[in-house]
Amino acid sequence: DSDQKIKKINFGIFSNIYSDGRKNEKTLCDIFSKLDTDLFKITIIGKGWRKIVNGLRQNNIEVKYYNFFFRTIYIKEFKKIDYLIYLGNDEGSMTFMDAMQLGIKTIMIPQGFQYDLKELITHHLKKDLSNLEEILLKILESKQKFQEYKSDLTWENYANNHIKIWKKIKKARNL
């Protein structure tokens, strides 16, 4: 009866960041702040993200953040994500290998060792990340469809539609 919340898409980012910006982390606040926060959340594991996490939260984005790496927490949280995002334009990320083992979709630049497995990358980012927003919008669009129909999917509406059908049948058969 429309009393359930839509499961948000969980984007995972598992990487440390550095003062030189090599992981392109500032792009996150710019792009994610433009999106419907009812449809997604972000899980981040890695050092150096506090400022970015605070910026995301200021834009009402749900963020689960661990500023440390413990393998048990990493694996537990990894299994909960829907997409692994890696924005770095460097040698690649070992998290890609974990995503492949778990069958988790990925959003990343085909580069480094990832380039050799580029057919396994779900969404290929351009080196300048100019298509990141487009990719995220496309992913969220599929979730948006559920939200549009959600309010109409109630037992009351279901029953009323069946009453309409039976009334049409009754009228058509002069019962």
C-alpha positions, 0 to 999 in steps of 0.5 A: 500500500505504498508504505515501502521506501524505494531501495536507493542505489548504493554507489561505492567508492573505495579508495584513499585520496591525496592532496594532489587530487589524482582521484578526481574526488571534487567531481563528486560534489559537483555532479552528485549535488545535481541528482535526486537524493531520494534515489541513491546513497554513497558508501565510501571507504578510504582516507582523506575523504572527510571534506568531500563527505561533509560537502556531500552531506551538506547537499542532503546526500546519504553517505556512509563513510569509513576513513579506515580500511578493515577487510571485514568491513570492506567486504561487508560494505562491498557486497551491499553496493550496486555500483563501484565508482573509480574516478582516478585516472591512474594505474587502476584500482584493485577494487575493480578485481573485487567487483569482478569477483562479486559481480558488481557493476562498475563505473570507471575509466578503462586504464592500467590493468583495467584496460585489459578487462575493459569489456567487464567495465559496465560504464566506461568513463572518459578520461576527463569524466565528462560523461559521468553525469550522463551515466549517473542520470541514466542509472537513476532514470531506471530507478525513477520509473519505480518511484513514478508508479509507486503511489498508484500501486496499492491494494485499494487501487488494485481492488477498485480496478477489478471492480471496474472490470467486473462492472464492465463485464456485468454491463456488457452481458446485461447482468 
